[in-house]
Amino acid sequence: MLTQKEIARQLGVSASLVSRALGGTAAGIGASAKTIERIRKEAARLNYQPSAAALSLRGTSTGTIGVVIKNFDDPFFGHIIAELQALAMAKQFSLLLTGCPPGAGARVDLRPLAKYQLDGLIIAGSDFSPEGLDDFLRLGLRVVRIGCGEPARGVVNITVDLEHGFRQLVAYLIKLGHRDIGYLGDETPSNLRREKLLETALKRVDLFARPHCFIRARSTTGAEAGGEAMQTLLQRCGDLLPTAVVAAEDVLAQTALRVLYERRISVPRDLTLAGVDDVPAAHMTIPSLTTLRQPIPAMVHAAFEQITVNGKRRHSDIFLRPELIIRESSAPPPRRNDDH
């Protein structure tokens, strides 16, 4: 790696002068503007990059942010990674990416990241506490979570107001004419929260879900849980299916669509189906999926701001609102034999 000493040797000046010129303090010791400009141009020509370790020792930003991903298999997190990388490049930051390997009960240990002298840490994923996080918090590192989590001193959660989102979704389904609404989810903490929020949204408008139409799959893998939950719903309800079903995640809705296709149940002619998240593939399913879009660009910007802002930062959680995205998978309910 090119050092300031080598730049100094190339120009025939002292290393301390190069350091001050690149750090913006050379004018204070009497260096001429011409000399300062010559040093900076040479550093740019040689593509000089300051050492992160050296910057850290001086108490200066290293321009490096750690990112911990809860689940690399989930397309929702792929969208977050893409937004983080785009913003990091625009702001001239580097990302150090880690996360849980595939497998039930997999964990990630953050302590090996300590050697990289991070400016901050972004945790992507709800109800997820990596090992070693407390060590970083004790050192005063700025930590932001994109998602929900137990309140922790020193951690700011960037959270989506899904209570508002489910109210929007229920109001839209009622406007279409739906009164019998089911649910597909699993037993993960985030999906249990979403199940409760949907129940609450229904009760607010005097709609009460049939308990056997609210399904929790035993599998916690989205690719399996959606199909399992839809199979269970079909078995329990028979010919008396709800007219609309909300899946806790788009990934569950997509695999539920496959089951409905195999059973020759048409969406949305026979059944309206909606999801949550607006993963990148949600608009490509057949039919395209009505969903609650999480504002990922805004979440990522808020996370960056909390880590990179100078001076005092917020210590309370930040709530952003989702957006209802209406697509082909939703329509008025079908007429039944007992309709008048």
C-alpha positions, 0 to 999 in steps of 0.5 A, spaced: 500 500 500 502 506 498 504 510 504 505 518 505 513 517 506 513 514 499 509 520 496 514 525 500 520 521 497 517 522 490 516 530 491 522 531 495 518 534 501 518 531 508 513 526 510 510 530 516 508 536 510 505 530 506 501 528 512 499 536 513 497 537 506 492 531 505 489 532 512 488 540 511 493 543 516 499 545 512 497 552 511 497 553 518 505 551 518 506 556 513 506 551 507 504 555 500 498 553 496 502 551 490 506 546 495 499 543 498 496 543 491 502 539 488 502 534 494 494 533 493 495 532 485 501 527 486 497 523 491 491 523 487 495 521 481 498 515 485 491 513 487 493 514 495 488 511 500 489 513 507 490 507 512 484 505 516 488 503 522 492 510 522 486 514 521 483 510 527 489 511 531 488 519 530 481 518 532 479 520 525 473 516 521 476 510 517 470 510 512 468 503 514 461 500 516 460 493 519 454 490 516 451 484 519 445 480 515 440 476 519 439 471 513 443 471 506 437 466 503 432 471 504 431 476 498 428 482 502 436 482 505 438 482 498 435 489 497 438 492 503 445 490 501 444 493 494 441 499 497 447 499 502 452 498 497 450 504 493 449 509 498 456 507 501 459 508 494 456 515 493 458 517 500 465 514 499 464 509 505 467 501 505 462 496 507 465 490 511 459 484 510 458 478 515 452 474 517 449 468 519 451 462 515 445 457 512 442 452 517 438 452 523 440 456 529 446 458 525 450 464 529 455 470 527 460 472 532 462 479 531 468 480 535 473 478 529 470 485 526 474 489 532 480 489 528 477 493 523 476 499 527 469 500 524 465 507 524 459 503 526 455 497 525 448 496 521 444 490 523 439 488 518 434 483 521 429 483 526 429 479 533 437 478 531 442 479 536 449 477 534 454 474 539 459 480 541 454 485 540 455 488 547 463 488 546 462 493 541 456 497 545 461 498 551 466 501 546 461 506 544 461 504 537 454 506 534 450 501 532 443 501 528 438 496 527 434 495 520 428 492 523 425 490 530 428 488 536 428 488 544 430 495 546 438 496 548 442 502 550 446 504 544 442 501 539 437 505 534 432 501 531 429 503 524 423 500 524 417 500 519 410 502 522 406 496 520 400 497 524 399 503 519 400 498 513 395 493 516 390 498 517 391 501 509 391 494 507 385 492 511 381 498 508 383 496 501 380 489 502 374 492 505 373 497 499 374 491 494 368 488 498 372 482 502 369 481 509 372 474 510 380 475 511 385 469 512 392 469 514 398 465 513 405 466 517 409 462 521 412 462 529 418 466 528 417 473 532 416 477 526 411 473 523 407 473 530 407 480 531 404 481 524 399 476 525 397 480 531 397 487 527 392 484 522 388 481 527 388 488 531 386 492 524 380 487 523 377 488 530 378 496 529 373 495 523 368 490 526 371 484 522 373 478 526 377 472 523 375 465 523 381 462 528 382 456 523 383 461 517 389 464 521 395 459 519 402 458 523 406 454 519 411 449 523 417 451 518 420 457 519 423 457 512 419 462 507 420 457 501 417 452 505 412 455 510 408 459 505 406 452 501 405 448 508 400 454 511 396 454 504 395 447 504 393 447 511 388 453 510 385 449 504 384 442 508 381 446 514 376 451 510 374 446 504 369 450 500 369 455 505 375 459 504 376 466 506 375 471 500 382 474 501 388 471 505 394 476 507 401 472 508 406 475 513 411 475 507 412 476 500 416 469 500 410 466 503 405 468 498 409 466 492 410 459 495 402 459 497 401 461 489 404 455 487 400 451 491 393 455 489 396 454 482 397 446 483 390 446 486 387 450 480 384 455 484 385 462 481 388 468 484 384 473 484 378 470 481 377 465 486 381 468 492 385 475 493 392 474 496 397 479 499 403 479 502 408 484 506 415 487 504 415 488 496 421 483 495 424 484 488 420 478 485 413 481 487 412 484 481 414 478 477 409 473 480 403 471 476 399 474 478 403 480 480 403 481 488 399 486 492 403 488 498 406 492 503 412 495 501 417 497 506 421 503 505 428 500 504 432 506 501 429 511 506 431 505 512 438 505 509 439 512 509 436 513 516 441 508 518 447 511 515 445 518 518 445 515 525 452 512 524 455 518 520 452 524 523 457 529 526 456 530 534 450 528 538 445 523 534 438 520 536 437 515 541 430 513 540 427 509 535 425 511 528 419 509 525 417 510 517 411 508 514 410 502 509 406 503 502 400 499 499 402 497 492 396 494 489 397 489 483 394 483 480 393 479 485 387 483 489 380 483 486 373 484 489 371 477 492 367 472 487 360 471 488 358 465 492 351 461 492 349 464 498 350 471 495 344 475 494 
